[in-house]
């Protein structure tokens, strides 16, 4: 991977999150975003505990100091409980494509918070790559029928999407601050632990445990949640932490924001959507922007 370990990890994350978005969109429409969130984090925690036993002989991380536990836990609460709750609510209300358009706001927010919190700096080429990639993503996901842009989406869904972008950006920055030189998988496990505890408390306070019953009566929905849990909170989140460990949060977030572009092929093949030349052009521009990070 040369000197581009972080960039490659971010690209892998984008691919994993593309599959995850499709899986969780279907599940959220069937059983709701709250139920999907607690189920996916619980399953992901099982995966992490099994991996921890295999690698270290312990169920939970034992090699992370108090600084890491505190800030990675804060990151998990912000990223999973607040950010991902907003994201999955947006999936159910406006779909994964438009929700991931709003997630394109995460890179500039991550770069801003990265500069404010951990003192990160971006090169001119990095800023140019971010700008080109975000421009391409916006071209892909914004449609323009006639002479007016189409913003006919749920206002509540759009607000949830904005909340998700802010949650991801802040969560990634706190992850980098807490992780330092720790292993990405171990760091991710701490984030998932805090996220799971957060949702357990939320379900208990709101008395929402009954929301889980429909999921166990729908094998196909459980299949979507299981696949999404393995590829998203387990593999995807771990690769995202690997990305921010080896490159800046702004660059990593920009590459990870390719998800709406990567959603185009499955949208054509699986969902039978029509793709315009405008979307193809936007995809090419976004890919060119990402390519700048590897030059």
N, C-alpha and C positions, 0 to 999 in steps of 0.2 A: 504493500500500500504506500510505500515511500513516506513522504511527509504529509500525506493527505488522509491519514487514518480517520480523523474526525469527520471530514467531508464524506468519505465512503460510508462511515457508520450512519451519518445523517441520511444518505441516499437509501440505504437499506431500511432505515426507520420509515421513510416515506412510503416505500413499497409495502412494508408490513402494515402501516396504518391505512393504506388504501383498502386492503382486504378487510381489515378490522372495521373500517367505516361502513362498508357494504353489509357486513355481518350484523353489526350493532344497530344499523338503521332498521333492518328487518325485525330484529328482536324488540327494539324500542317501540315500534309501531304496534307490536302484538301485546306486550306486557307493561309498557311504560318505562321511562328513563330511570326512575328510582330503583325499580326491581332489577333492571339490567346492570346498573352500577354496582349494587352490592353483590350480585351473583358473580359478575366478572372479576371483581377484586378478591372475592373469597376463593374462586378457582385459581386465580393468579397466585395468591398467597400459598395455596397448596403446592403449586409448581415450584415456587421459590424455596419452600421448606424442604421439599424433596431434593432439589439441587444443592441446598446448603448441607444436608446430611451427607450426600454423595461426595461433595468437595471438601467439607470441613469437619464432618462428623458431629455437627451441631444443628439443632432445629432452627435457631435464630442466630443472627450475626453476633460474634463475640470480639471482633477485631476493630470495631468502630468506637472512637472516643465520644465523650459527652457532646462536644461541639458538633460532630457529625450526626449523632442521634437527634439532637435538638433541631438543627436546621433542615435535615432531610425529612424529619417528621412534619415540620412547618410546610415544607415544599409539598409533601404528600397531601396535607389538608387543603392547601390552596389549589394544587394541580388536579387532584382526584375529586375531593368532596365538592369544592366550589366550581373549579373550571370544567371538569368532565360532566358534572351534573348539568351545567349550562349547555355543554356541547351535545349531550344526548337528548336534552329537551329540544334543542334546535333541530337535531336529526328528525325527531318525531313531527315537528311543526313545519319545517321548511325543506327537509331533505338533506342528504349528505353533501350534495354539490354546492348548494348555496351556503350551508353551514361552514364548509371548508373555504369558501370565498372569504368569509369573515375571519377565518383563522389566518388568512394571509396578513392580517394586521399584527399577528404575534411576532414576526421577525423584527420590525422596527421597534415594537414595544420591548422585546427582549434585548435589542441592542441598546436602547435607552436605559433600561433598568440595569443591564450589565455594566454600562459606563458609570451609573450612579452608585451601584452597590459594590461591585468587585473591581472597578477601575479598568475595564476592558477598553481596548482601542481597536479601531478598524482602519485598514489600509484604504487608499483611494480605490484600488482594484476591488476590494471587498465591498465597499459602498456601491460601486458601479454594478457589480454582480448582483447584489441585493436588489437594487433598483430595477435592473432589467428583468430579473426573475419575477418580482412582484408585479411589474407591468404586464408581463406575459400571462401570469395567473389571472389578473383582473380581466384581461381581454377574453380569456377562456370562459370564465364563469359569468360575466355580465352579458346579457343578450340585449340587442337593440332592435326591436320590431318597429319599423317605420322610422320616425325621427325622435323617438323617445326611448330612454332606457327603461327597462321593465323592472320596477321595484314593487310589484304587486305580490308581496309576501307578508306573512304574519308579522306584525310589529313586535309581538311578544317573542316570536322566533328569532327575529333579527337582534333583539336585545340579549337574548340568551347566547346568540353567536358571538356578540361583542364581549360578553362576560367570559365566554370560553377562551377567546383570544387573550384577554388580560390574564386569566388564570394560568394558561399555559406559559405565557411569557414570564410572569413572576415566579411560577413554580420552577421553571428551568434555571433561572438565575439563583434562586435559593438552593437548588440542587447542587449547582457548581460551587457555591459558597460552602455548603456543608460537606460535599464529597471530597474535595481537595485531591489527594492521591489514592483514595480508596477504590476498591473494585466496583465497577458499574453494576454488576448483578447484585452484590451485597448492598450497595446503596439503594438500588431499586427495591429490594426487599423491605428495607426500612420505610420507604415511601409508601409501599403497598400496605404494610402493617398499619401505619397511621391512617391511611385512607380507609381501610376496612373498619378500624375502630371508629372513625368519624361517621361512617354510614350506619354502623350498628347503633351508635348513640342517636343519630338522626331518626332512624326507623323507630327506635324506642320512644323518643320524645314525641314524635308525630303519630305514634301508634299505627305504623304502616306495614306491619309484618304480614298482614293478610294479602298484600300485593304480590307476594311470592307464590301463592297457591296456584294461580293460572299457569305459571311457568312450568311447573312439574306435571301439568296435564297436556303440555305441548312439546313433544319430543323434538320437533323440528326447531322450535325456538331455543330449546336447551342446546341443540347442536350448534346454532348460530352463536350463542353466548360462549360455549366451550371453545369453539374455534377462534372467536374473537379474543377471548381471554388469553389463550396461549400466544397468539400472534401480536396482541396489543400490549396489555399490562405486563406480560412476561417478557417476550422477546423485544417488542417495539420500544418499551420504556427503557429497557436495559441498553439497547443500542443508542437511544437518544442521549442517555447519560454518558455513554462512551463518546458520542459526538461532541458534547459540550466539554468533555474532559480534554479533548485533543484539538479543539478549535473554539472560536468565540461563540457565545450563545446567539449572536446576531446571524452569523454565517450558518450555523447549524439549523436555526429556526427557519431561515430562508429556504434551505434545501428541503427541509421537512415539509415546508409549505407547498411542495409540488403535488401533494395529495390530490387536489381537484383536477390537475392535469392528468395524473395517472388514472383517475376515475373514468376518463373518457372511453378507453377500450372496453372495460366491462359494461359501461353504460350502453354502448352500441351492441355488444354481443349478448349480454344478459338481460338488460332492461329495454332493448330495442329502441333506444333513443337515436334521433338524427343528429349528426354532428356537422356543423357548418365550416366553411373555409376559414371564417374568423377564429373559430376555436382551434383549428389546426395551426393557423398562423401564431396564435397566442402560445400554443404548446411549444412550437419551435423557438419562439423568443425566450420562453422560460428556460428551456434546455440550454440555450446559448448563455443565459445568465448564470446557470449552474456551472457550465463549462469553464467560466472565468475563474472559479474557485480552484480548479485543478491545473491551471496553466502555470 
